[in-house]
Amino acid sequence: MALIQPAPKKDDDREDDSEYSPFYGIEKGAVLQEARVFNDPQLDARRCAQVITKLLYLINQGETFTKTEATEVFFAVTKLFQSKEVGLRRMVYLIIKEISPTSDEVIIVTSSLMKDMNSKTDLYRANAIRVLCGITDGSLLGQIERYLKQAVVDKNPVVSSAALVSGIHLLQSNPDIVKRWSNEVQEAVQSKASLVQFHALALLHQIRQNDRLAISKLVTSLTRGSVRSPLAQCLLIRYTSQVIKESATNTQTGDRPFYDYLEGCLRHKTEMVIFEAARAITELNGVTSRELTPAITVLQLFLSSSKPVLRFAAVRTLNKVAMGHPLAVANCNIDMESLISDQNRSIATLAITTLLKTGNESSVDRLMKQITNFMSDIADEFKVVVVEAIRSLCLKFPQKYRTLMNFLSSILREEGGFDYKKAIVDSILILIKEIPEAKESGLVHLCEFIEDCEFTYLSTQILHLLGLEGPKTSDPSKYIRYIYNRVILENATVRASAVTALAKFGLTIDALRPRVLILLNRCLYDNDDEVRDRATLYLKTLGEDDSCKQFKESLFEELDVPLANLEASLQSYNASEVPFDLSLVSREIKPQQLAEKKAPSKKTGKDFGSKAANEALPLGTSAPDAYEKLLSSVPEFSSFGKLFKSSAPVELTEAETEYSVNAIKHVYLGHVIFQFNCTNTIAEQLLEKVSVVVDSGDAEEFDEVFSKHIESLPYNVPGQAFVAFRKPEGVCSAGKFCNTLKFRVNEVDPATGEKEDEGYEDEYQLEDLEVTAADYILKVGVSNFRNTWEALDPEFERVDEYGLGVRENLQEAVQAVVTILGMQPCEGTEVVASNARSHTSLLAGKFIGDIQVLVRLSFGIDAQKQVAMKLAVRAEDQSVSDAIHEIIASA
Amino acid sequence: MLMSVLFANSSGNVLLERFHSVPGEERLHWRSFLVKLGTDNLNGARDDELFVASHKSVYIVYTVIGDIWVFTVGKDEYDELTLVEVLHAITSSVKDICKKAPSERVFLDKYGKVCLGLDEIFSQGILEHTDKDRVRRLTRLRPLVE
């Protein structure tokens, strides 16, 4: 573990004095005292430099200065500008940046730095620029802008780089000023100095990132010309692939623009550039195998490189490719297999997970043998990744469940932390659920595991599953022993779960009931309340035949609502005469839950990326509960019944306009509510009485019933306006709505927020909003498509064929149909193998009124790229099957 | 973004660290994480032998020179290959400043110079100069050789 504090670096008993640290026993107070030498009339440059070094050491050890201390040091340091000693001057530049004075202090040093900025000595200029830009605020920047612009095109590359790098930093805080430098930066891009070109390219791209045309021109000119440094070349490749992505939609035919450039970069002499190009190619939208091949070939060569970084980079890239194009990577399998024994565990893990993705059914056994040896000497975090990959593999090749299940059970018996064990148990649970043949052996493995399981959470989870599934197996009695052992040996939580599991056996299987009753009787003397209570309840119920049936239902019936939604609804429920109604809880599963509970890594200590990951969740993904709460706060909506679906936000304004508005469509059985999220982005304005006027002229079946405006909309505080419509119940009415934002504008003083005038009425045209059939279908997947399909009545099946016209490829056609229907693709069937001539996609969803609907789409594409589609629908209601066909027919 | 550059001695004591855009509370985790990587892999490693690791979308490239462990941490465009460039710039400059692969004592003796060198190599998470000769001249405020 790291020692963070400025600890003495050596033991006292070291014999050799030369090994003592020059900072031995360093103490902040003493150093601050020493810093008084900066005030001496006769400056001792050497001593001053030593004191600065000590200050730097303290800062680099995580030491912090109070505001007073920092101010004192800063003022003292400014005196050192009097010294002509260059070594000291260089230190002064650094320590000023490190102390980072407050804005009112900066003024003290500004004149000295401005003087240096105009110095004839290039390096004084470069350093003064870096320091000034590092500590200054916007107002001063205006004064020095002229010098900075000159510096960007300075003939000395150091000065130029200093200005450019400062520009990159300043762009965050003062974008308007830096954007004015674009002519100079453009000139610097042509510089002969390689790093200047690198910095200029990065800055220019950031300045113009919203101007697609400019970026496209920049890329076009640079890919033809010469880029000097490999670093700049990498940037250019990145920008190029961005341009390709954006232009791909426009060019439906012909070769992909800039592909030749990327392919050429695969032959560059620098590895960094080769990798960047290979990655760019592999990440192209809808990349074909012809395009992929050269990149994969290059990456394959690096798999056997002697440098770990190159092996890592290659296997990391191939691992990503394997997710979308497993066949393309299969050629590398032999090289990849040799990496399983790589000393670097990151490389080995990546290699294994790639192999698990690309391997075919016949290679599974061999692969598992290799992995078994590997598992014992890697850390838990890597093991979790491997377990997840094995789970996916097993779902891909269900026939191999025996080998894979055995593997999972054997690693379950080995040492490991909670996250690792949980990953294994989760995997076994999923396999039991998805592969019926695997159920019995899986349950036995889990039974053995709980005999020696130190994690209460996992034991209870497994006991719950045993209670549900055990009674349905061929020999239920064999599980009783394992469960009852828990009652004897475990803590109270596990004992309580075990009691419930036992009771379920007793309830389901008459033959076992007397024996279960005996066991439950023994639990009546447990020393835990909960265990005793449960035992009493179950004994009573099991003993009474009449109530048994009803109780049985309540015991076995799984809640059909997501627990998170139920929890949120319960929290917002106020105890009153109106009982809590379970049917009003939203059934929509949050996307996070749908994402297969992927490794909920609770490594609190190392979860560095967690914040970013949370922030990265698209707006509205965790919204259903919040929406429900928000809507329930409007009394007028209370009669609408249960919220069926809320759409993702639809932007009704362009980015960076004065007022930002997006809309969310909330669908009820007989109503639709539009929620308009409005934000005022002008600091000098306060908006009042903000409403959205919706013209439903193009939506015949919708009648406006209610509108709620926003009383006041201050700068940057979002507000919500609502408009509600009635529509025929259960019908998927579609329509287009024209929207206008109406409000009263008041000028305000941004500093105080006080109104400055009487204000005036104004309005602002918004984009149109559409309600489509997809708004009436919930994206709810099914765990086993085939079973669910067969369980639906074939009478309600409707099949028809459609021509989809000319399409670039099948993927595009699949995507289009999935988007129109708004259903959940199942079993990964939304991904089409590259260059496939036919494809089948399976979609599932709930139609409004909670009606299960499943869709099988079979696509075919001919040589002329004409796409034909056969659409088979099964639903719980025939009218829904017909409705799906109508949606497609009218699309 | 170059998120961190960290120097530690072979006992895992941090000698010098720079963080950019890493909140204070996360730095502690990084220190422990990096030092653990060093303890697991760097004992017995050759000078300048490169090691690589990743944590989610963050990359770490690290090495040892003399008695000193050097770690670079980056994300986005500062991927493992760019970090190799950064690390090379750092180690070659440190060796230049210390005249050899440094012992801990020499490293601490030249601490001020090392700080200046790093200040030239990267600025707030952006790579600025890579050539050790240029870095040397810049830390001494000497003009570049034409």
Interface residues (C-beta under 8 A of the other chain):
Chain A: M1 A2 L3 I4 A7 K9 S18 E19 Y20 S21 P22 F23 A49 Q50 I52 T53 L56 Y57 N60 Q61 G62 V86 G87 R89 R90 M91 L94 K97 T121 D122 L123 Y124 A126 N127 R130 G134 N156 P157 V158 S161 A162 V165 S166 I168 H169 L195 H199 A202 L231 C234 L235 R238 E271 M272 F275 E276 K307 P308 V309 F312 A313 R316 N344 S346 I347 G605 K606 F608 G609 A612 A613
Chain B: A8 N9 G12 N13 V14 L15 L16 E17 R18 E26 R27 L28 H29 W30 R31 S32 F33 L34 V35 K36 L50 F51 V52 A53 S54 H55 K56 S57 V58 V61 E77 D79 E80 L81 T82 V84 E85 E104 R105 L108 D109 Y111 G112 C115 L116 D119 S123 Q124 I126 L127 E128 H129 T130 R134 L138 T139 R140 L141 R142 P143 L144
